[in-house]
Amino acid sequence: MSREDRLNRQSKIRNFSIIAHIDHGKSTLADRILEKTNALTAREMKDQLLDSMDLERERGITIKLNSVQLKYKARNGEIYTFHLIDTPGHVDFTYEVSRSLAACEGAVLVVDAAQGIEAQTLANVYLAIDNNLEIVPVINKIDLPNADPERVRNEIEEVIGLDASEAVLASAKAGIGIEEILEQIVEKIPAPQGDPDAPLKALIFDSLYDAYRGVVTYIRVVDGTVKVGDKIKMMATGKEFEVTEVGVFTPKATPVVELNAGDVGFLTAAIKNVGDTTVGDTITNAKNGAVEALPGYRRLNPMVYCGLYPIDTAKFNDLRDALEKLELNDSALQFEPETSQALGFGFRCGFLGLLHMEIIQERIEREFKIDLITTAPSVIYDVIMTDGTEIKVDNPSNLPDPQKINRVEEPYVKATMMAPNDYVGAIMELCQEKRGIFIDMQYMDESRVNIVYEIPLSEIVYDFFDQLKSNTKGYASFDYELIGYKPSKLVKMDILLNAEKVDALSFIVHNDFAYERGKIIVEKLKELIPRQQFEVPIQAAIGQKIVARSTIKAMRKNVLAKCYGGDISRKRKLLEKQKEGKKRMKQVGSVEVPQEAFMAVLKMDDNHTKK
Amino acid sequence: MKSAYIHIPFCHHICHYCDFNKVFMKGQPVDDYLDALANEMKLTVKPEQDVFKTIFVGGGTPTALDERQLSKLVESIQELLNFHQEIEYTFEANPGDLSKEKLVILRDAGVNRLSFGVQTFHDELLKKIGRSHRAKDVFESIENAKAAGFDNISIDLIYSLPSQTKEDFIDSIKTALSLGLVHYSGYSLIIEPKTVFYNLMQKGKLPITSEDTEAQMYDTLIDQMEKHGLHQYEISNFAIPGYESRHNLTYWNNEEYYGFGAGAHGYVQGLRRANYGPLKKYMEPVNNGDLPIMSEHKVTREEQMEEEMFLGLRKTKGVSIRHFAKKFGINPTEFFAEQIKDGIRKGLLETNSDQIFLTRQGRMLGNEVFQSFIGVSNH
C-alpha cells in the first residue's frame, strides 16, 4: 500500500467506545450496531455478543474489553471502517475504561430516557472528555412509557455541559435511531491522525492468553505500520519478538496483511511469558523504533488486598499458575506469595475493588477448579512508627504492636452518590455510619440530588455499595475516587479459636467501633463454624485484652440413626456428601473452619443494620 | 444361606416423614403387583440352592393388604422360597391393621417375628406425623399378637419428632418397655426431600429439634434400654440377647440379600441393585420375564472393605479383625491404619484382640468415624 492509500484509508476509520450506566442499554445498542453493519448473520447473533465470558453474562456486566471491526456504508455513499471498543461497566474498573477510551477518538454516550444520568456515567464521561474524545449523546429507551427525553436532554447539557441539541433519540431494543447514531459517528467523530510512515507506536489496551498462539495483544496503532515478520520491541520491558499474526475482530479473529496508523486489531508474536507484555505498554519497531512511548496509560494500583489460599495445600503451585494466567488478561491484578500460620502458603492479592476480587476468586474456583479460602479484604494502611519510619500494611495481621506505632493513616475516597431526594436521609445515615465526612450536596433538578462524602476506603470495600442499593431501593448510583490518606484511630482485632490466634481472621477496625464489632464477629463466627468434637471458645482481642467471647458447643450427635433398609448405596452417598463438605473446610489448628468464616468480617453489617 | 427383603409399597395413609417407595392403596392393581412379585422371585431364586435363613416383608404397609391378598402373598413366598428350619421371618405391621384373622394367616404361613411401627405413644404427636393409629391400637395389637402365639415382637420408636420434648420421648420409652418385648428400634427423625415435613421445613413451619436435645434423647434411649436388659447391638437396635434381628444383621455384616418388589434394594453376587420404584415400570419387565433392575453397581474390592467397616462399625460388637482378614486377605488395622488410629485418638474407636468397635461417644458421632473409611482407596 502506498502512503496515499494508507492515509485515504485512515480518513475512513472511526474508533469509538460506548459509555453507559449499567442497564441503560449498552449491550443491546452494541448488538444493534453489529446487526446494522452486517457483522453477523442472524444465526451468529447471540444476545449481547460483546459480553463473552460466562461470568459476565451471569452478572450482566462487562469485565473484559473486546474490540470489533465493522464496515458501514454511510448515506454519502462512502464505506467506513468502525472499531467499536467495549468498556467495562463497573466502578471497580475505571482503569480499564480509561485504557479503552485512550484507544478511541470518540464515544457514544448512552443515557436512559427515564432514569437520566447516573454517577457512574458521569465519571466515565469526564474520563472521555479528559482524553479529548468527541462525545455523541444518545437518549435511549425513548419507547418506554415513563421516558422523558427532553428532561434528559437538559440534564446532559446542564450536568455535563455537552451540546445535546442533536442527541439521537433511540431505542436500541426496538431498533429506533440506530442509523442516525451510525451517521453521527461518521460525521462527528474525527478520523485518526497518525503518520503511517513514522516508526511504529502501538498501544496495548488488553491482552489474553491463547494456549496455541501465546499472548494475543489487543492494540491500537497510533503511528506506523505492523505486519507479519516485523521485529517488534515492547518499550517498557525491552523484550523483542517477531510478529506471527496480525488481524482484526469481525468479531471473529480474522488475519489481515497489515495494521496501519489508526487501526485497532490484534497481534501475536509467539509471546510465551506472562511478564513480557504489560498492558499500557507501547509496541515499536525493534530497530529504529520510536523514541518516546505513548502517554496516557497509567497503571492504576490495586485498592483492595486479600489473601488467597488453596484449601488443599498441595494446590499452591496450581494457584500460582492460575493467577499468572489471569494476570495476563487482567493487568490490575497483583499478587505475591505470603504465608499464614493458620492457612499455610498462599498469595496476597491486590484488586481494583470488591467486585474485581469476587470475580477473580470465582474464576479460579470455576475455571481452574481450586477451592479457595479468601481472607477478608483490606486496604493499604500507612503506619508511622514511633521511631519515625513508615511502613505500608496490606495484611491486618502485620500491623505492628500498638506501643511501636505513632499513628496509622488510612486511604479515603471522595464518594459521589446520586439519588432521588426521597433517599437523602437514608444515604446520609449510611455515610455517617461508615465514618463519612459530609462535603457537599447539590440538587441536579427538582427531584435528584448529588451528595458528596469523604469516606474511608476500608468502609467502602466491604459492602457499602450493596447497602447503598438496598437502603435506596436501587435508585442511588455511586462512584468514588481515591483522595489520599488521613490519620485514624485504628486498632487490630485478633481472633482466637480454641485459644489460638488465627492470623487470617485478624482485621483492622476503628477504635470507637472495636467493642461492638468484636461482639458481632464472635457471634457471627459461632454461626458460621460448625460444631466440632470438642467445645471451641471464640475470642476477639485487641492486643492482650479480650473484648468479646463466645463458644461453639461440642458436636453431640452425628450418626445416621434412620431405618434405611437395605439401601446401602444411599447410606454411602450420604456419608460421602458429609465428607465432601469437610474437604471444603480448612483445618486451623484443631478446628475445621469453613470458607465463609474467613469472610465473616464482611458479614458484620448484616447484624449492624438489623439492630 | 440366603436372606430376602420383600417390599409391599401400599399404604392407607402416608406418614409425613416417609420417603420410602409407596403409593396410596386405593385403586392400585394390588393383585397384579403380588403376581409380579411372585414372578420376580421365580425369575431370581434357584430353589435347589437357595435356602432362606431370613425373610423380611416391609413397606409401605404390608398389613394394609386385606386377608385374601395377604394369603396370596404368604402363599407365594411359601411356595417359591425354601425356608431354613430356623428361619427368621418378619412382617412389618401397622398397629391397628392386624386383625385376629390376619395374625392367624401370618402365623400359619410361618411368620415368626412382627415389627410394629409404633413411633410414639403420644396420640397428639401421632396425629402430627400423619400416623393413622393411636396408642391404644398398639396395646391391642400386641396383645392379639401374643395371643396368636407371636413371642418375637419388636416395635419402632422415632425421636426428635417436631415439637416432641425429651419428656415426651422418655414417656414413650417407658411405655414401650412396659410391654416387655424382646426387641426395640429407636430411630431419629431425618427430614428427607419429597415428604410433607420437608415442605414444611422449607417454609420454616417445622419446629426442628436441636442437636443437643436429640443427643439427650439418644443417650436416654441407650441408658433406659440397657437398664431393662435390652442391650444395644446396633446404633438403632436393642434386644434381649438372642433376639437380635438376624435379617438386619445381614446388612451390617455386609452379607448378601435379595431385594424383591418395587424400589427394593438387593445385594447379590457382588452387585448392589435397585429395582424400579414406580409400579408400572416394575411390573412390565417382570411380566415379560425380565428383571426389573433400574441400576446396578459392581462393588469393588476396596468398596467392599470400606463397607465392611462403615456397616460393621454400626454394630456394638464392631468389626472382627480376624473375619475381615480372612475375607479380604489383609488385616484391617493395616489397611485402615491411619483411620483407626485417628478414631482411637479422638476417643471414638476402641480395639481389643479381635474387634474394632465404637466407643459410647463414637456411637453418638458414628458418621464422623464412618466417613473416614470412605473413599480411602481412591487416594
Interface residues (C-beta under 8 A of the other chain):
Chain A: R531 Q533 K553 M555 R556 K557 N558 V559 L560 A561 K562 C563 G565 G566 D567 I568 S569 K571 R572 L575 E576 Q578 K579 K582
Chain B: Y5 F20 G58 D156 S185 G186 Y187 S188 L189 I190 E211 D212 E214 A215 Q216 Y218 I235 S236 Y251 Y257 G259 A264 H265 G266 Y267 R272 A274 H297 E307 F310 L311 K346 L348 R363 M364 L365 G366 N367 E368 F370 Q371 S372 I374 G375
